Amino acid sequence: MKWIQDSIAVHPSARVEIIGTTPLGRDIPLIYLSNGSGTGKIRVWMQGLLHGNEPAGGEALLYLANRILTTGKGSEFLENMEIAILPIANVDGYIAMNRRSAGGYDLNRDQTKFADPVSKIIKKAFIDWQADIAFDFHEFQPTRREFSGIGTNGASTSYDVLFLPSGYLNIPEGLRRASRDIFRKEAEQALDEHGYTHNFYFTANVSGDEMILNKGAQSPHSSSTSYALSNAISMLVETRGIGLGRTSFIRRTHSSYVVASSFLESALRHRDEIQGIVAVAREATIAATEEIAVLNEPSVYHTGVNFIDLITGDLITLDLKIRNAENMTPVLTRPRPEGYLLESSCMREAEILALLGLEIEQIRKKKRLRVESFVIKKYQEADTEWEKINTVNATADLVIQRKVFPKGSYFLDLHQKNANYAISVLEPESLNGFVSYRVSATSAGDTLRVHRVIKK
């Protein structure tokens, strides 16, 4: 905090705002960089340390902020961009060097239920900023139990940087394509120039003797998807680091910085194209004509992935099965409704929707409307607790009815910029939606308190 005040806040093109305090009373600083000139600039959001034990991204963003304010290239960025940098999103976790918040939550699994107050603070700041492009910097754990059967006696992921764009189909296609074909592609070229290695981000599952890698983001509870649902081009970046202590810390921080500065270079190089892509995405969302992809299935392919033998140090390449969430097929779709009506008891749902930047109004007098109502057909709670809840797997039938909605019921019109958040949390089958995360209480046989307003 002292360095931010002494080295950043004193600059005329910088402003540091405390956007809130953590449950342990620590300030959360957000750095705004602008030279104050011109209009129509690209609005950039960058954040680090959403997980408190992944410090390289936060350090890289502080270094980036300093370079923007003290170099000619930085001045060029500020001529074309307004930049918001949240270097230490999870301050309590960072001080404790703990992945989770002081409340015990993973803040990158909390962007549809908002169980932690810090998640609400960050989301409000992000929504208020209305970013065109948004990037989140993390570190990954290179040595995992799933890799114990590789090599002589276990192996480590070999790459310096892994990229995680979202393949979630409720994000307009142009935004998904730009994250891969512009920002990731050019960042990989920059990493090559500095001798750093890279690949797609993956998690691993072992089934018998087979290891399957999961590629891409498909969940609206995490930043790569959540930020893109605001109609921003979004990317999550993972640098090799968790569990390494201070080992290779300069390399980890510098590779993160190379990616972050490359993202700004790409924004500068493709400024008009990016603004056009974002504008088209927002217009399409407001038009409210696209189907809702409620459930999706990743495609499958095989490719070679590199590991390091922990005993010999040799590079090992394995041909592995990849479940690719960057290329998904919808398995449950529904027409996009005119809007949703939420019964007056849905106060928590309405609060979260407003936090996500959605305009939602309470009707002033009772109305009788023709709606599609969800009748819960299947309701199954998980056996084990996760993030202090037992998540729910539900399915529903749609029933058309004319229903009286009393004064105080909530109406959410889908003809608005952030409407893709609504369709991603209100359909009861949605992964990480309000039913799944127990925001909306229901059970088998119930009629959900959320209804679809049928288009005329």
ZIUR-V142410 format. One record per pair of residues at least 12 apart in sequence whose ideal C-beta (glycine too) atoms are under 6 Angstrom apart, sorted by sequence separation. I is the first residue (numbers start at 1). J is the second residue. D is the distance in Angstrom with one decimal. If there is no record, write none. Layout:
BEGIN
<<I;J;D> <I;J;D>>
END
This chain:
BEGIN
<<4;16;5.9> <107;119;5.5> <202;214;6.0> <224;236;4.0> <16;29;5.5> <17;30;5.1> <48;61;4.8> <103;116;4.9> <143;156;4.6> <202;215;5.2> <223;236;5.8> <239;252;5.1> <304;317;4.8> <305;318;5.7> <380;393;4.7> <142;156;4.4> <165;179;4.0> <16;31;5.6> <46;61;5.7> <101;116;5.1> <142;157;4.3> <165;180;5.3> <200;215;5.0> <304;319;5.5> <305;320;5.3> <379;394;5.1> <239;255;5.7> <15;32;4.5> <90;107;5.5> <101;118;5.5> <239;256;5.0> <302;319;5.6> <378;395;4.3> <376;394;5.8> <377;395;5.0> <14;33;5.7> <302;321;5.7> <303;322;5.9> <377;396;5.8> <13;33;6.0> <65;85;5.3> <376;396;5.3> <377;397;5.4> <428;448;5.8> <163;184;4.8> <301;322;5.4> <13;35;5.0> <237;259;5.3> <374;396;4.0> <375;397;4.9> <8;31;5.8> <300;323;5.9> <61;85;5.2> <375;399;5.3> <426;450;5.3> <4;29;5.7> <62;87;5.1> <298;323;4.4> <299;324;4.8> <61;87;4.6> <298;324;5.2> <372;398;4.7> <373;399;5.1> <298;325;4.5> <299;327;4.5> <372;400;5.7> <373;401;5.7> <58;87;4.6> <58;88;5.1> <161;191;5.9> <298;328;5.3> <296;328;4.1> <297;329;5.2> <370;402;5.2> <371;403;5.6> <396;428;4.7> <89;122;5.8> <31;65;5.5> <296;330;5.3> <297;331;5.0> <368;402;5.9> <394;428;4.9> <395;429;5.7> <33;68;5.6> <160;196;4.2> <295;331;5.0> <368;404;4.9> <44;81;5.3> <160;197;5.0> <161;198;4.6> <162;199;5.7> <163;200;6.0> <164;201;3.9> <201;238;5.0> <293;330;4.2> <295;332;4.0> <52;90;4.6> <159;197;4.8> <294;332;4.3> <366;404;5.9> <367;405;5.2> <41;80;5.8> <42;81;4.8> <43;82;5.0> <44;83;4.5> <45;84;5.1> <46;85;5.0> <47;86;4.0> <48;87;5.4> <49;88;4.7> <50;89;4.4> <159;198;5.7> <162;201;3.8> <41;81;5.3> <49;89;5.4> <50;90;5.6> <159;199;4.7> <293;333;5.7> <294;334;6.0> <366;406;4.7> <41;82;5.1> <49;90;5.6> <52;93;2.3> <366;407;5.6> <394;435;5.0> <47;89;5.2> <52;94;4.2> <291;333;4.7> <292;334;4.9> <365;407;5.4> <35;78;4.2> <392;435;5.7> <53;97;5.1> <292;336;5.5> <392;436;5.4> <49;94;5.3> <53;98;5.9> <84;129;5.1> <391;436;5.5> <52;98;5.0> <53;99;5.0> <362;408;5.3> <363;409;5.3> <34;82;4.9> <51;99;4.6> <288;336;5.3> <362;410;5.7> <363;411;5.7> <167;216;4.4> <389;438;5.0> <33;83;4.2> <168;218;5.2> <231;281;4.7> <360;410;5.4> <361;411;5.5> <166;217;4.2> <167;218;5.9> <231;282;4.7> <32;84;5.5> <183;235;5.6> <360;412;4.7> <164;217;5.4> <175;228;5.6> <31;85;4.4> <179;233;5.3> <231;285;5.9> <374;428;5.3> <14;69;6.0> <178;233;4.8> <13;69;6.0> <30;86;5.2> <179;235;5.0> <8;65;5.6> <50;107;5.0> <168;225;4.7> <171;228;4.4> <359;416;5.8> <11;69;4.6> <50;108;5.2> <146;204;4.0> <166;224;4.6> <175;233;5.1> <166;225;4.2> <196;255;4.8> <146;206;5.2> <164;224;5.3> <350;410;4.9> <358;418;5.3> <357;418;4.2> <166;228;5.2> <356;418;5.9> <28;91;5.7> <194;258;5.5> <341;405;5.6> <344;408;4.1> <358;422;5.8> <379;443;5.2> <13;78;5.9> <26;91;4.5> <344;409;5.2> <356;421;4.2> <379;444;4.1> <343;409;5.8> <376;442;5.3> <191;258;5.9> <24;92;4.9> <190;258;5.3> <341;409;5.9> <342;410;4.1> <376;444;5.5> <22;91;5.3> <22;92;4.6> <165;235;5.3> <341;411;5.6> <376;446;5.0> <164;236;4.1> <187;259;4.7> <190;262;3.9> <340;412;4.7> <375;447;5.5> <339;412;5.2> <339;413;4.5> <373;447;5.3> <374;448;4.0> <187;262;4.3> <339;414;5.0> <162;238;4.3> <186;262;5.8> <24;102;5.1> <161;239;5.5> <373;451;5.1> <23;102;4.8> <23;103;5.8> <57;137;2.8> <160;240;5.5> <183;263;5.5> <186;266;4.7> <371;451;4.1> <372;452;4.0> <371;453;5.8> <372;454;5.9> <56;139;5.5> <183;266;5.3> <45;129;5.7> <54;138;5.1> <182;266;5.5> <370;454;5.6> <54;139;3.7> <349;434;5.8> <45;131;3.9> <340;426;5.5> <136;223;4.2> <43;131;5.0> <182;270;5.6> <43;132;4.9> <44;133;5.5> <45;134;4.2> <46;135;5.0> <47;136;5.3> <48;137;4.4> <42;132;5.0> <348;439;5.9> <134;227;4.0> <161;255;5.4> <30;125;5.8> <160;255;4.8> <22;118;5.8> <134;232;4.6> <140;238;4.2> <142;240;5.0> <133;232;5.9> <178;277;5.2> <132;232;5.8> <133;233;4.6> <134;234;4.7> <135;235;5.3> <136;236;4.7> <137;237;5.1> <138;238;4.9> <139;239;5.0> <20;121;3.6> <131;232;4.7> <141;242;3.8> <19;121;5.7> <139;241;3.3> <141;243;5.2> <139;242;5.2> <174;277;4.5> <346;449;5.4> <19;125;4.6> <174;280;5.7> <175;281;5.2> <343;449;4.1> <174;281;5.5> <213;320;5.4> <215;322;5.2> <218;325;4.1> <112;220;5.5> <342;450;5.3> <112;221;4.9> <172;281;3.8> <212;321;4.9> <213;322;5.1> <214;323;5.1> <215;324;5.0> <216;325;3.3> <111;221;5.2> <216;326;3.8> <340;450;5.8> <341;451;4.7> <109;221;5.2> <172;284;5.7> <341;453;5.8> <108;222;4.8> <339;453;4.5> <108;223;5.9> <111;226;4.2> <337;452;4.0> <338;453;4.5> <337;453;5.3> <338;455;4.8> <137;256;5.5> <170;293;5.6> <169;293;3.7> <288;414;4.5> <169;296;5.4> <288;415;5.2> <135;263;5.6> <286;415;5.4> <292;423;4.7> <294;427;4.8> <133;267;6.0> <285;419;5.4> <295;429;5.7> <282;417;5.3> <285;420;5.7> <294;429;5.2> <294;430;5.9> <132;278;4.9> <158;306;4.2> <158;307;5.8> <158;308;4.8> <155;307;3.9> <156;308;4.7> <155;308;6.0> <155;309;5.6> <156;310;6.0> <155;310;6.0> <154;310;4.8> <150;307;5.4> <152;309;5.5> <151;309;3.5> <153;311;5.3> <167;325;4.5> <152;311;3.9> <167;326;4.0> <169;328;5.9> <152;312;5.8> <167;328;5.3> <169;330;5.9> <151;316;5.6> <56;239;5.2> <56;241;5.3> <77;264;5.3> <80;268;5.6> <230;418;5.5> <80;271;5.8> <229;420;4.5> <229;421;5.0> <60;253;5.1> <64;257;5.9> <59;253;4.6> <63;257;5.5> <56;252;3.9> <60;256;3.6> <64;260;5.0> <56;253;4.6> <60;257;4.1> <57;256;5.1> <56;256;5.2> <60;260;5.8> <220;424;4.6> <221;432;4.0> <219;431;5.8> <220;432;5.3> <219;432;5.1> <42;267;5.3> <127;357;4.0> <123;355;5.7> <114;352;5.7> <170;420;5.1> <170;423;5.9> <170;424;5.3> <109;387;5.8> <112;425;5.3> <112;432;5.0> <113;437;4.2> <113;439;5.7>>
END
